[in-house]
Amino acid sequence: MSTAAITPEMGGRGKTLDANSYATKKTIAQGMLDIALLTANASQLKYVLQLGHQHEFYTLMVWLISISIVLQVSVGVILLVVGGLDINRHGDQRPAIILNDVTLIMIFIISLINVVVSGFGMEHSGTRLREVSPPPK
């Protein structure tokens, strides 16, 4: 039995939990959450760009959202690499640990950036935006 396999007590069935399979599923789940946040940030960036300099914090918002998107894409690439590693192989264990730590730090930074973006709000403060009427028929 490898060190990555664990035999928990599962109602007397004695199934083996493969840590590599668990890590792969966890990486896929993280990737899905990354895609959801990336979609939200793309929508926020579109809104700020459409609003233009009318937004009080236009430059700050564009920079923060852009940095968040770049970091999220980087995390996605790292997760693809981690997903391809086999933690049952001794040679893959150290790179997997390092990449997981790097990913954790990057996700923390992304979270902080998105808290700041939320703090500055996506609604336009001050005057109302002009309404766009549908094109004539």
C-alpha positions in Angstrom: 0.0 0.0 0.0 1.4 3.4 -1.0 1.7 6.3 1.5 -1.0 8.2 -0.5 -3.7 5.6 0.1 -5.7 5.7 3.3 -8.1 3.2 4.6 -10.8 5.0 6.6 -13.6 3.3 8.4 -16.5 3.7 6.0 -19.4 1.8 7.6 -17.4 -1.4 7.7 -16.9 -1.5 4.0 -13.1 -0.7 4.2 -12.9 1.3 1.0 -9.5 2.8 0.2 -9.3 6.6 -0.3 -6.8 7.5 -3.0 -5.2 10.8 -2.0 -4.1 11.4 -5.6 -7.7 11.1 -6.8 -8.9 13.4 -4.0 -6.2 16.0 -4.9 -7.2 15.9 -8.6 -10.9 16.4 -7.7 -10.0 19.2 -5.3 -7.9 20.9 -8.1 -10.8 20.6 -10.5 -13.2 22.2 -8.0 -10.8 25.1 -7.4 -10.6 25.6 -11.1 -14.4 25.8 -11.4 -14.5 28.4 -8.6 -11.7 30.3 -10.4 -13.8 30.3 -13.6 -16.8 31.7 -11.7 -14.7 34.5 -10.2 -13.1 35.2 -13.6 -16.5 35.6 -15.1 -17.6 38.0 -12.4 -14.5 40.1 -12.8 -14.9 40.2 -16.6 -18.4 41.5 -16.0 -17.2 44.1 -13.5 -14.4 45.2 -15.9 -17.0 45.6 -18.7 -19.2 47.7 -16.5 -16.4 50.0 -15.4 -15.1 50.4 -19.0 -18.6 51.2 -20.3 -19.0 53.8 -17.5 -15.6 55.3 -18.3 -14.2 58.2 -16.4 -17.6 59.0 -15.0 -16.8 56.4 -12.3 -15.0 58.1 -9.4 -12.4 55.4 -9.1 -12.1 54.4 -12.8 -8.4 54.0 -13.0 -8.1 52.2 -9.7 -11.0 49.8 -10.5 -9.6 49.0 -14.0 -6.2 48.2 -12.5 -7.5 46.1 -9.6 -9.9 44.1 -11.7 -7.2 43.6 -14.4 -4.6 42.4 -11.9 -7.3 40.1 -10.4 -8.0 38.6 -13.9 -4.3 38.1 -14.6 -3.7 36.4 -11.3 -6.8 34.2 -11.8 -5.5 33.1 -15.2 -2.1 32.3 -13.7 -3.8 30.3 -10.9 -5.8 28.4 -13.6 -2.6 27.5 -15.4 -0.9 26.4 -12.2 -4.0 24.3 -11.3 -3.7 22.6 -14.7 -0.1 21.7 -13.9 -0.9 20.5 -10.4 -3.8 18.4 -11.8 -1.3 16.6 -14.0 1.0 15.7 -11.2 0.8 12.3 -9.5 1.4 12.7 -5.7 1.9 9.0 -5.5 5.2 9.5 -7.3 7.9 10.7 -5.0 9.3 13.1 -7.7 5.9 14.9 -8.1 5.3 15.4 -4.4 7.7 18.4 -3.8 6.6 20.3 -7.0 2.9 19.7 -6.0 3.5 21.1 -2.5 5.3 24.2 -3.8 2.7 24.8 -6.5 -0.1 24.4 -4.0 1.6 26.9 -1.7 2.0 29.4 -4.6 -1.6 28.9 -5.5 -2.8 29.5 -2.0 -0.8 32.8 -1.8 -2.2 33.9 -5.2 -5.8 33.1 -4.2 -5.3 35.1 -1.0 -4.1 38.1 -3.0 -7.0 37.7 -5.4 -9.4 37.6 -2.5 -8.0 40.8 -1.0 -8.2 42.6 -4.4 -11.8 41.5 -4.8 -12.7 42.7 -1.3 -11.2 46.1 -2.3 -13.1 46.1 -5.6 -16.3 45.3 -3.7 -15.6 48.1 -1.2 -15.4 50.7 -3.9 -18.7 49.4 -5.3 -19.7 48.7 -8.8 -22.7 51.1 -8.8 -22.0 54.6 -10.1 -22.1 57.0 -7.2 -23.5 60.4 -7.9 -25.4 61.0 -11.1 -27.6 58.5 -12.8 -26.3 57.0 -16.0 -28.2 57.9 -19.2 -30.6 55.2 -20.3 -30.0 53.7 -23.6 -33.2 53.5 -25.6 -33.7 50.6 -28.0 -33.0 51.3 -31.7 -36.0 52.4 -33.8 -37.9 49.8 -35.7 
